[in-house]
Amino acid sequence: MTDRTILVVGTYDTKDDELTYIAQVIRAQGGGVLTMDVSVLGDPSVPTDLSKH
Protein backbone atom coordinates (compact mmCIF):
# COMPACT_ATOMS: atom_id res chain seq x y z
CA MET A 1 0.00 0.00 0.00
CA THR A 2 1.28 3.48 -0.81
CA ASP A 3 1.40 6.34 1.66
CA ARG A 4 -1.27 8.94 1.04
CA THR A 5 -1.96 12.41 2.33
CA ILE A 6 -5.50 13.63 2.96
CA LEU A 7 -6.34 17.26 2.20
CA VAL A 8 -8.76 18.73 4.74
CA VAL A 9 -10.39 21.71 3.00
CA GLY A 10 -12.87 24.02 4.63
CA THR A 11 -13.87 27.42 5.87
CA TYR A 12 -11.71 27.71 8.95
CA ASP A 13 -13.25 31.05 9.92
CA THR A 14 -16.52 29.31 10.90
CA LYS A 15 -15.63 25.59 11.16
CA ASP A 16 -12.19 25.77 12.78
CA ASP A 17 -12.94 23.37 15.64
CA GLU A 18 -14.56 20.75 13.42
CA LEU A 19 -11.86 20.79 10.74
CA THR A 20 -9.07 20.72 13.32
CA TYR A 21 -10.73 17.72 14.97
CA ILE A 22 -10.93 15.84 11.65
CA ALA A 23 -7.23 16.50 10.99
CA GLN A 24 -6.31 15.32 14.51
CA VAL A 25 -8.27 12.08 14.10
CA ILE A 26 -6.56 11.32 10.79
CA ARG A 27 -3.11 12.01 12.27
CA ALA A 28 -3.88 9.87 15.34
CA GLN A 29 -4.56 6.95 13.02
CA GLY A 30 -1.23 7.42 11.24
CA GLY A 31 -2.46 9.36 8.22
CA GLY A 32 -0.83 12.33 6.60
CA VAL A 33 -2.79 15.57 6.56
CA LEU A 34 -2.58 18.90 4.78
CA THR A 35 -5.02 21.62 5.79
CA MET A 36 -6.40 24.29 3.46
CA ASP A 37 -8.41 27.37 4.41
CA VAL A 38 -10.92 28.60 1.82
CA SER A 39 -12.79 31.05 4.05
CA VAL A 40 -13.56 34.65 3.11
CA LEU A 41 -14.05 36.31 6.50
CA GLY A 42 -11.76 35.63 9.46
CA ASP A 43 -8.59 33.66 10.00
CA PRO A 44 -8.14 30.25 11.65
CA SER A 45 -6.92 30.01 15.24
CA VAL A 46 -3.83 28.13 14.03
CA PRO A 47 -2.36 28.70 10.56
CA THR A 48 -3.26 26.08 7.96
CA ASP A 49 -0.78 24.46 5.60
CA LEU A 50 -2.36 26.21 2.61
CA SER A 51 -3.59 29.70 3.43
CA LYS A 52 -6.35 31.62 1.70
CA HIS A 53 -3.85 34.45 1.35
C-alpha positions in Angstrom: 0.0 0.0 0.0 1.3 3.5 -0.8 1.4 6.3 1.7 -1.3 8.9 1.0 -2.0 12.4 2.3 -5.5 13.6 3.0 -6.3 17.3 2.2 -8.8 18.7 4.7 -10.4 21.7 3.0 -12.9 24.0 4.6 -13.9 27.4 5.9 -11.7 27.7 8.9 -13.3 31.0 9.9 -16.5 29.3 10.9 -15.6 25.6 11.2 -12.2 25.8 12.8 -12.9 23.4 15.6 -14.6 20.7 13.4 -11.9 20.8 10.7 -9.1 20.7 13.3 -10.7 17.7 15.0 -10.9 15.8 11.7 -7.2 16.5 11.0 -6.3 15.3 14.5 -8.3 12.1 14.1 -6.6 11.3 10.8 -3.1 12.0 12.3 -3.9 9.9 15.3 -4.6 6.9 13.0 -1.2 7.4 11.2 -2.5 9.4 8.2 -0.8 12.3 6.6 -2.8 15.6 6.6 -2.6 18.9 4.8 -5.0 21.6 5.8 -6.4 24.3 3.5 -8.4 27.4 4.4 -10.9 28.6 1.8 -12.8 31.0 4.1 -13.6 34.6 3.1 -14.1 36.3 6.5 -11.8 35.6 9.5 -8.6 33.7 10.0 -8.1 30.2 11.6 -6.9 30.0 15.2 -3.8 28.1 14.0 -2.4 28.7 10.6 -3.3 26.1 8.0 -0.8 24.5 5.6 -2.4 26.2 2.6 -3.6 29.7 3.4 -6.4 31.6 1.7 -3.8 34.4 1.4 
